[in-house]
Amino acid sequence: MEEIKSINTEELKKKLDNGDKLELIDVREDEEVAYGMIPGAKHMKMSDIPNRLNELDKGKEYIFICRSGGRSFNVCHYLQQQGYKVTNMEGGMLEWGGDVEVNL
């Protein structure tokens, strides 16, 4: 099995603070993201991903986010098998100490 690339919340925050242009995708459920997502992240529920592959570009690298890092890891594994470039945010939103956008 190919290894899944990962990034921790501190590394991700540094990149965002430096103004890096990153493709962030939050795979949590609607009621979870309502309490806050990393600014700039796109919401794509885990269960919707197989039907929304046309929205992803194989030329780009995506960082996947969930609550604790488990679901996003599974999404990364699935997408990597489909030929996408993926990175899992370890620790998920539970460990995220940066800004969040709340959409309640």
N, C-alpha and C positions, 0 to 999 in steps of 0.2 A: 504493500500500500504506500502510495506517495505521501510524503509528509505535507501537512497543511501549514502554510506560513502563518505566523501570528505576530501580533503587535500588542504591547500592553497599554494600559490607559495613559500612563505617563508619557510614553513615546508618542502616542497619537496626539495628546494635548500639545506637546512640543511642536510637532509638525504643523498643527493647525495654528498655533501661536506664531509660527514662522511664516504663515501665509501659504503653506503648501496647498495646491489644488488637489483634493482627495475626493474619491468617489465613495461616499459612505452610504451604506444601506442598512436600515434598521428592520429586522425581521420579526419584531415582537407583534403581539396582537393589538388591535385598535385601542382597547381600553388601557393597555400598558403605555403606548406612546403618547396618549393624551396627557400624561403627567410629565412629559418632557423628553425631547430628543436632542441629540447633539446638533447644534446649528449647522444647517447645510445638508444634513442627512436626508435621504429619501426613504420613505416608508414603503416596504414591500413585505407583506406578511409571509412567513415561512410557507404556509400552505398555498400561497398564490404563485410562488416562484416558478414552478414548472410551466405554468400558463403564461408567464410574463418574460420568458427568456428572450423574446424579440426586443425587449427594452434594454437588454444588456449588450455591451459591445465587447467582443473577444479581444479587441486591441487595448482595452483599458484594464486597469487593476482595480478591484473593488474591495473595500474593507467592510466586513459584515459584523453587525452589532446585535446583541440580544440582552436579556436581563443578566445572565451570569456567564455567558460564553459557550453554553452547551448547544443550543439550537443553531447559533451562528456557525459553530464548528460543523454541524451536520449539513448546513446549507453549503458551506465551503467545500466539504467533501463531495457533495452531489455536483456542484458546479464545476469543480476541478475535473471531475470525470467527463463533463460535457465540453471541456477544453477552455474554460474561463480562467482568468488570472484572479486569484482570490487570497485574501488575508483575513484571519479571524481576530477580532478584538478580544483578547483574553480578559476574563473578569467581568466583562459586560458592564451594563449600566450600574450595577451594584458597586463597582469600583471606580466609576467615572467621577472625577472631582472637578471637571471643567464646567463650562456654561451649558445650560440646556434651554431649549425653546419649548415653552409650554403651550399646548394648543387645546386647552380645555374649553 
